């Protein structure tokens, strides 16, 4: 039996449930502004993925999907909406493809690039990152936090720091994504998918059209002028996109 991951809860259990899945190296605390925005209309659950936050276990995409599914079964057996950004977007696809009966609708943000198309290049980049993290340690963390503050001035830096930042898990995540055909996951989920990308996210948008075409029920939103990580760049606008999508589906159920 899969154990439940550490998670935070916002909102009331008598509302539709929405799972928010964070990006690589971060934790559930990146979602504080978005979760508070959504809490009046949803029960919002934010789990920590394997190897993230204050967890030290290795990251596995399959384990991540299994843990999110266990969270849904444990907290909202009738099913939930699932939304994620970057690594969280790929995890959302994994959950929806493996456990479609548990997912009422999926929001996949910043996760329309096929790492499996260039596995050697991805693994090489991951090895370089591992080396940098081992050599620079705390200095690299300081540089990353400074960069996050510059690129994402609306991101909740205090919450992100308190939740734990694990730079060493990002290379693990890249290797996992290189080992999975994430595009093939898309048609395995029969329900509605909202794809969200920042207009300036050139990497994620490279295979955007293929992901949208592979979905059985797809909607695409491109957010003007935003980079990768739209949920950090504009937490409240991202929350509004997710909330509008989930409310529309809930009204038709």
GULUM-793634 format. One line per 5 residues: their letters; for each residue x, y, z of C-alpha. Coordinates in nm, 3 decimals, always signed. Layout:
A = X/Y/Z ~ ...
END
This chain:
XXXXX = +0.000/+0.000/+0.000 ~ +0.136/+0.344/-0.096 ~ +0.182/+0.583/+0.195 ~ +0.032/+0.930/+0.177 ~ +0.285/+1.206/+0.106
XXXXX = +0.320/+1.508/+0.335 ~ +0.054/+1.761/+0.231 ~ -0.114/+2.086/+0.325 ~ -0.486/+2.153/+0.312 ~ -0.671/+2.475/+0.236
XXXXX = -1.048/+2.521/+0.221 ~ -1.336/+2.301/+0.324 ~ -1.375/+1.926/+0.268 ~ -1.732/+1.979/+0.146 ~ -1.602/+2.156/-0.168
XXXXX = -1.469/+1.993/-0.487 ~ -1.111/+1.880/-0.432 ~ -0.817/+2.022/-0.625 ~ -0.465/+1.881/-0.601 ~ -0.178/+2.123/-0.675
XXXXX = +0.158/+1.965/-0.765 ~ +0.475/+2.171/-0.736 ~ +0.779/+2.197/-0.963 ~ +1.128/+2.048/-0.935 ~ +1.340/+2.131/-0.628
XXXXX = +1.052/+2.315/-0.460 ~ +0.773/+2.204/-0.227 ~ +0.402/+2.236/-0.165 ~ +0.465/+2.578/-0.007 ~ +0.511/+2.736/-0.350
XXXXX = +0.133/+2.713/-0.379 ~ +0.039/+2.932/-0.080 ~ -0.091/+3.236/-0.280 ~ -0.269/+3.023/-0.541 ~ -0.418/+2.788/-0.281
XXXXX = -0.549/+3.075/-0.072 ~ -0.708/+3.222/-0.385 ~ -0.881/+2.892/-0.464 ~ -0.977/+2.794/-0.108 ~ -1.321/+2.964/-0.100
XXXXX = -1.446/+2.732/-0.377 ~ -1.230/+2.420/-0.339 ~ -1.067/+2.189/-0.091 ~ -0.707/+2.238/-0.204 ~ -0.446/+1.973/-0.124
XXXXX = -0.078/+2.033/-0.189 ~ +0.153/+1.730/-0.151 ~ +0.531/+1.716/-0.152 ~ +0.668/+1.495/-0.429 ~ +0.929/+1.226/-0.350
XXXXX = +1.268/+1.382/-0.282 ~ +1.124/+1.731/-0.241 ~ +1.058/+1.969/+0.046 ~ +1.209/+1.807/+0.354 ~ +1.196/+1.456/+0.205
XXXXX = +1.525/+1.284/+0.124 ~ +1.401/+0.982/-0.071 ~ +1.486/+0.963/-0.445 ~ +1.243/+1.103/-0.699 ~ +1.047/+0.861/-0.914
XXXXX = +0.772/+0.971/-1.153 ~ +0.584/+0.644/-1.101 ~ +0.606/+0.676/-0.722 ~ +0.495/+1.039/-0.743 ~ +0.187/+0.937/-0.941
XXXXX = +0.111/+0.654/-0.699 ~ +0.135/+0.887/-0.399 ~ -0.096/+1.147/-0.552 ~ -0.345/+0.870/-0.634 ~ -0.323/+0.746/-0.274
XXXXX = -0.388/+1.101/-0.152 ~ -0.698/+1.127/-0.370 ~ -0.828/+0.790/-0.252 ~ -0.763/+0.882/+0.110 ~ -0.903/+1.234/+0.111
XXXXX = -1.160/+1.247/-0.173 ~ -1.252/+0.900/-0.303 ~ -1.500/+1.050/-0.551 ~ -1.208/+1.200/-0.745 ~ -1.027/+1.531/-0.776
XXXXX = -0.903/+1.790/-1.018 ~ -0.525/+1.774/-1.053 ~ -0.304/+2.065/-1.158 ~ +0.072/+2.095/-1.176 ~ +0.344/+2.319/-1.311
XXXXX = +0.672/+2.205/-1.473 ~ +0.763/+1.874/-1.303 ~ +0.421/+1.898/-1.140 ~ +0.267/+1.913/-1.487 ~ +0.440/+1.594/-1.592
XXXXX = +0.335/+1.432/-1.266 ~ -0.022/+1.539/-1.339 ~ -0.002/+1.361/-1.675 ~ +0.134/+1.050/-1.503 ~ -0.149/+1.049/-1.249
XXXXX = -0.417/+1.104/-1.514 ~ -0.282/+0.834/-1.744 ~ -0.233/+0.573/-1.468 ~ -0.546/+0.654/-1.266 ~ -0.799/+0.818/-1.500
XXXXX = -1.090/+0.716/-1.280 ~ -0.959/+0.942/-1.002 ~ -0.903/+1.256/-1.211 ~ -1.200/+1.478/-1.297 ~ -0.987/+1.717/-1.498
XXXXX = -0.616/+1.790/-1.542 ~ -0.422/+2.115/-1.571 ~ -0.080/+2.064/-1.728 ~ +0.142/+2.372/-1.715 ~ +0.493/+2.408/-1.855
XXXXX = +0.507/+2.038/-1.936 ~ +0.479/+1.998/-2.313 ~ +0.843/+1.921/-2.393 ~ +0.956/+1.566/-2.473 ~ +1.271/+1.496/-2.274
XXXXX = +1.265/+1.139/-2.404 ~ +1.341/+1.264/-2.757 ~ +1.692/+1.363/-2.647 ~ +1.769/+1.130/-2.356 ~ +2.151/+1.150/-2.384
XXXXX = +2.147/+1.528/-2.387 ~ +1.905/+1.538/-2.093 ~ +2.112/+1.293/-1.887 ~ +2.432/+1.481/-1.967 ~ +2.274/+1.805/-1.849
XXXXX = +2.153/+1.630/-1.535 ~ +2.505/+1.504/-1.462 ~ +2.645/+1.855/-1.502 ~ +2.384/+1.987/-1.258 ~ +2.470/+1.717/-1.007
XXXXX = +2.835/+1.815/-1.026 ~ +2.756/+2.186/-0.981 ~ +2.536/+2.120/-0.679 ~ +2.805/+1.905/-0.515 ~ +3.076/+2.166/-0.580
XXXXX = +2.889/+2.486/-0.499 ~ +2.637/+2.372/-0.237 ~ +2.500/+2.664/-0.036 ~ +2.648/+2.920/-0.274 ~ +2.440/+2.775/-0.559
XXXXX = +2.128/+2.782/-0.343 ~ +2.184/+3.150/-0.273 ~ +2.224/+3.223/-0.642 ~ +1.907/+3.028/-0.725 ~ +1.704/+3.219/-0.466
XXXXX = +1.832/+3.549/-0.598 ~ +1.743/+3.445/-0.953 ~ +1.395/+3.332/-0.849 ~ +1.335/+3.668/-0.687 ~ +1.443/+3.848/-1.004
XXXXX = +1.248/+3.635/-1.254 ~ +0.945/+3.572/-1.032 ~ +0.895/+3.881/-0.811 ~ +0.544/+3.764/-0.718 ~ +0.660/+3.420/-0.599
XXXXX = +0.624/+3.356/-0.223 ~ +0.998/+3.335/-0.148 ~ +0.959/+3.306/+0.229 ~ +0.716/+3.016/+0.196 ~ +0.932/+2.851/-0.070
XXXXX = +1.240/+2.874/+0.153 ~ +1.054/+2.746/+0.459 ~ +0.916/+2.452/+0.262 ~ +1.263/+2.332/+0.169 ~ +1.459/+2.364/-0.155
XXXXX = +1.647/+2.057/-0.278 ~ +1.859/+2.138/-0.581 ~ +2.004/+1.787/-0.589 ~ +1.667/+1.634/-0.681 ~ +1.631/+1.828/-1.008
XXXXX = +1.886/+1.612/-1.195 ~ +1.702/+1.302/-1.070 ~ +1.379/+1.445/-1.208 ~ +1.538/+1.518/-1.546 ~ +1.664/+1.160/-1.573
XXXXX = +1.317/+1.032/-1.489 ~ +1.156/+1.250/-1.756 ~ +1.411/+1.129/-2.013 ~ +1.307/+0.773/-1.932 ~ +0.933/+0.829/-1.989
XXXXX = +0.736/+0.898/-2.305 ~ +0.520/+1.171/-2.156 ~ +0.344/+1.241/-2.486 ~ +0.212/+0.884/-2.488 ~ +0.050/+0.948/-2.149
XXXXX = -0.182/+1.213/-2.291 ~ -0.429/+0.998/-2.491 ~ -0.453/+0.743/-2.208 ~ -0.658/+0.997/-2.014 ~ -1.007/+1.041/-2.161
XXXXX = -1.102/+1.348/-1.959 ~ -1.049/+1.720/-2.016 ~ -0.697/+1.864/-2.007 ~ -0.612/+2.232/-1.983 ~ -0.261/+2.295/-2.117
XXXXX = -0.105/+2.619/-1.992 ~ +0.223/+2.766/-2.114 ~ +0.396/+3.098/-2.084 ~ +0.428/+3.273/-2.419 ~ +0.806/+3.303/-2.372
XXXXX = +0.860/+2.942/-2.259 ~ +1.037/+2.833/-2.579 ~ +1.137/+2.492/-2.444 ~ +0.796/+2.377/-2.322 ~ +0.625/+2.517/-2.632
XXXXX = +0.852/+2.321/-2.868 ~ +0.621/+2.018/-2.859 ~ +0.307/+2.201/-2.743 ~ +0.107/+2.128/-3.059 ~ +0.176/+1.754/-3.036
XXXXX = +0.056/+1.734/-2.675 ~ -0.261/+1.929/-2.751 ~ -0.334/+1.714/-3.057 ~ -0.285/+1.393/-2.857 ~ -0.546/+1.483/-2.594
XXXXX = -0.903/+1.362/-2.632 ~ -1.040/+1.685/-2.479 ~ -0.786/+1.967/-2.490 ~ -0.787/+2.338/-2.417 ~ -0.474/+2.547/-2.461
XXXXX = -0.403/+2.875/-2.283 ~ -0.086/+3.069/-2.363 ~ -0.023/+3.340/-2.106 ~ +0.120/+3.653/-2.275 ~ +0.472/+3.761/-2.189
XXXXX = +0.533/+3.494/-1.926 ~ +0.829/+3.255/-1.895 ~ +0.845/+2.895/-1.780 ~ +0.684/+2.858/-1.439 ~ +0.372/+3.065/-1.490
XXXXX = +0.241/+2.965/-1.146 ~ +0.541/+3.142/-0.991 ~ +0.535/+3.438/-1.229 ~ +0.163/+3.507/-1.179 ~ +0.029/+3.290/-0.895
XXXXX = -0.315/+3.450/-0.882 ~ -0.369/+3.455/-1.259 ~ -0.268/+3.089/-1.272 ~ -0.510/+3.013/-0.988 ~ -0.787/+3.187/-1.179
XXXXX = -0.718/+2.975/-1.489 ~ -0.727/+2.656/-1.281 ~ -1.039/+2.762/-1.091 ~ -1.234/+2.859/-1.403 ~ -1.146/+2.527/-1.568
XXXXX = -1.244/+2.319/-1.264 ~ -1.568/+2.509/-1.199 ~ -1.678/+2.465/-1.558 ~ -1.627/+2.088/-1.539 ~ -1.788/+2.061/-1.195
XXX = -2.101/+2.232/-1.327 ~ -2.140/+1.970/-1.602 ~ -2.084/+1.666/-1.376
END
